[in-house]
Amino acid sequence: MVARGALERLFRPEVLALSAYHVADARGLIKLDAMENPYPWPEEVQEAWLDSLRGTPVNRYPDPQAGEVQQLLRQYDGIDESMELLLGNGSDELIQILLMAVARPGATVLAPEPTFVMYRQIANCLGLRFVGVPLRADDFALDGPAMLDAISQYQPAVIFLAYPNNPTGNLFDSHWVRQIVAAAPGLVVVDEAYGPFARSSYLPGLHEHEGLLVMRTLSKLGLAGLRLGYLVGDPAWIHELDKLRLPYNINVLTQRSVVFALGQQALLASQVQRILEGRTWLHEALSALSWVQVFTSAANFITFRVLGVDASDIHQRLRQQGVLIKNLHPAGGLLAHCLRVTIGTEQENQAFILALKRCVS
Ligand code: PMP
């Protein structure tokens, strides 16, 4: 067993201070904790996908630029010719690349909180200062004046705005987003991981602000297992960031599978539609419970607060009934007594509501 002293001599204190990103064991459970698309591909689509993989040269390195994938993503999102794309092994990797690029001594990363935990996690690990500006307590909206004050005080190299935000599910007010972009001395990354469920995007606004970058992912659309995220922005930023990308970060099976999947637009759109219907159903079902406060969501999950009961206890009781959701209560602060449920299939949503009602009866 390696002694603690040896670890401390060798590894940076920032690394030793981190807690690993926790992924719950979901075996045997209805999995509503990770914002995945619950619908598998129909049999014939799976067959066609496997056919498309036949003959893939796994003995060769993949196309380092994933050119075909880039081209199809451009078409899929209608990305302007004047902008460039950086592909990542999930958008997680893009956050890491971005923060590695700005990790000068004393540099600051800023985001409203609560938000996606990897912004803070990766910033901390790289020795960057992370400043979280609390969202408004009643509706998780941006506290615009507080954000502008923090920008002026800390002069952040990067600001992250998850749009819609995870774990709160809301879209930030465009009035404040515009003011933040105008006031920012560095980059503003609008993280549209949940874009497919929001129908609102900053992609068309990219050419208006050179410091604006839009980050998207195919994970929530239904391809979480393939790991493909993309960052879009002015070529000058993307060229520099591309130097930090490890060669061949998008493997050959992912490249081929994404090319196939982006050819299945009608299927992907119909799955998004079902998820949106599920969201409406779940929102109503949760709103009908007197001991639940539901927050409106523009994403593929709903965050809610339980009143007069213990959130961790509810989480545990759901698990005992075979339903796994995310317990946000341990994070504390604005997330006290909050839980987050991913929209599942019609049956999964019903099973969740039934189990939730049983928790208190
Ligand atoms: N951004 C946000 C806001 C997220 O919630 C997530 C995943 N939970 C990600 C980025 C990372 O997505 P991925 O790495 O799967 O592309």
Boltz pocket constraint, residues with backbone or C-beta under 6 A from the ligand:
constraints:
  - pocket:
      binder: B
      contacts: [[A, 34], [A, 35], [A, 89], [A, 90], [A, 91], [A, 92], [A, 93], [A, 116], [A, 162], [A, 164], [A, 165], [A, 166], [A, 191], [A, 193], [A, 194], [A, 216], [A, 217], [A, 218], [A, 219], [A, 224], [A, 227], [A, 228], [A, 229]]
      max_distance: 6.0
